[in-house]
């Protein structure tokens, strides 16, 4: 689950990588989605174009108000928040101010993804 304020190249890179992982782990019921916390005009069109351009197949893009969904307490100072959870238990939480999401941070997030996948025998 990703909460984001706006579309950016690093976020697009992360979303594409998670979409690929989600596709490979569909049998494990891994779901992935982003909630854009924004009331920017035209965001819906921009997200639709992003999904088409990047050929997202397993990643859901949605929009909520700038404060984020009720009960999630999305930090106002966070530009991007990534929450990895399994069975309603948070396994990893990564928050980034504007400009902090980069290749190194993406790799750190992706390194935590196996924590939410079923253990392989």
N, C-alpha and C positions, 0 to 999 in steps of 0.2 A: 504494500500500500504506500503510495507516494502522495504527499500534499505539496503542491507547487503554486507559486504566485504567478508565474509566466512561463512561456515556452522559451527555451534556450538551447543552444547546440549541445552543451554537456548533458542537459536533461534528456534531450532527444537521443543521445548516444546511450544513456543508461536505460531508457525505455526500450530501445531496440534490442539491447542485450538481454533484458529481462523477458521481453516478448519471445525471444529465441529459447531461453531457458524454460519458460512456461510451456512452449510448444513441445519441448522434449520431455516434459514431466506431466503431461496431461493425465496420464494414468494415475499419478500421485495426487490428483485433484489440486494442483497448485494453481491458484488464481492470482492475477495481477491487475492492478488498476491505479490510475492517478486521479486525484481530485484537484482541479485547479480552483483555488480559492481567489476568485476575482469576479468583478462585475464589468470587466472591460468589454466594450462593444465589439462585436465581431469575433469574439473568442471561439464561439461554437463553430464558425466557418473555418477558422484557423486550425482548430483541432481536427476537424474532418479532413482538411487538406493534409495535415501532418500524418494522420492515419493512412491515408491513401498513398501519399508520397513514400512513406517508410514501409509500406506494405505490412502494417501491424495486423496480426491475425489472432493473437491471444491476449492482447493488452487492452483494457477498457480505459477510455478517457472520459472524464465527467467534469461538470462544473458545479460549484457551490458558491455561496456568498463569501466575501473577503475574510470573514472570521472563521470560515470552515464549518464543517458539519457539527451540529450540537453534540456535546459530550466528548469531543476529541481534543479540545483545548490546544489547537494548533498554535504554536508560538508565533506571535506577531512579527518578531524579528527574524524568524526563519523564512528564507526564500524557498527552500526545499527541505522537506522532512520525509525520510524513508523509514517505514516501520515494517519489520519482518516479524510475522507471528504465525503460530500454529496452535490449533485448538484453543483459541482465545487467549493465548499466553504470548506476550511480547518476548521475542528472542533477541532482537537487535533493533536499535533505534539510532538513526543518523540524522542530524540536523545541520543545515548549512545556511550561512548568511549569503546574501547576494555575492556571486563571484567565487565562492569557496568550493563549489562542486567542480572537480577537475578529474583527470584520468586516474590519479592516485586514489582519490576519494571513491571513484566508481569501482576500482579494483577492490577496495576495502569492503564496500557494500556487497559486491558479487562474491567475495570470500565468505560472507556470512550466509548466503543463500542456502548452501547445503544444510545449515542448521534447522531449516524448516521443511526439508524433504525427508521422506521416510528413510530409515536406515536400510541399506542394502545388505542382504545376507552374503 
